[in-house]
């Protein structure tokens, strides 16, 4: 297995983190985004979207970080990370959707503003970040993990951009439950840190 990856991509980090936590034997291939390697004909032949991460496994190419986590959980029969029962699977999917929506366009987008000068309205994306963080803070009031009584891929889907939210000027000080949850993820055996960028509140 090969994971095409970039160290400052939260999407790439969540895929790498899951593969590390389950002990998957995977080669990490860093894609040089600055040089446009993700838009090269060779890369686009593997992933038409021209994005990282991308997982290559025995001739198959799996794009999208959440899809990669689902693929790996199914491939290695890790029902501890992705439940098989209908209710459990639905709870995980709910939070994968949040990760692809409110997280990507909240704390994820806020971070893109400070790192890449992306053209989002900073006040708007920071407000969106705090709205979803308040929901997650409430969800974690009576639970250690977001979708089950143990960590699942739902936790990992949310983790990276929340952990680095201060880089996008999103202050986590008011979210005690979220900060405790981040620490629990960081304490898991096999945890791989998401690279830090000294911008925003993290400067």
Phi, psi and omega in degrees: 000142175234137175246115175278128204213155167221136191293339180258007176271119177294326176297315179295322181297317183297324178293314179297319181300313181297315180300324178289317182296329180265002176071029180290142178275102186222139175270130179267121180246111181280127179264127181278094182292325181299327179270001177076024180300331181287349178250008179287154178304323181296317182287319180296334176293335179268327183213102184300336181286343179063043183232160166250151004274168175216131178254130174250127182214108174053046177087351178263146178238121182246114179263161177084128185298316180294321177296323178296318179295318177298315180301311182293321179297319179289317182301318184260013177053043182267073179290347173292331180264335179222099185300149178270333183289154187300312183293317180295317179296321180294321178298319178295314182299323178305315184280334171297323177292321176298318179298320181283341182253269187299326179287313180297321184261008174247260180298327178296313180292322179299322178291325178296329179295314185282328182274316188244005182058037179299152188275032175277156173283113185304316181298321182293313183286328176293318177298319178296322178297314181293327178296315181285327177296324177296321177296316181291322176302315179293320180298326183272003182297325182241010183221143176280333183233159194282331188230356183200186178272018181204167176292143175227178178295343175297317178299317183291326179297327181274333194301304197301310183286334174288317180302324182256018179304322178301336177296338177258020180067029175255110184279129180265004188303327185277359189245077183296319180295319178297316181295323176295320178296318176302317180296324178295318177298316182293343178268359180289140177300130181093003180301138176241125183290145173276128182305144182259146177237126184280070179228169178059222179288346179272000182293000000 
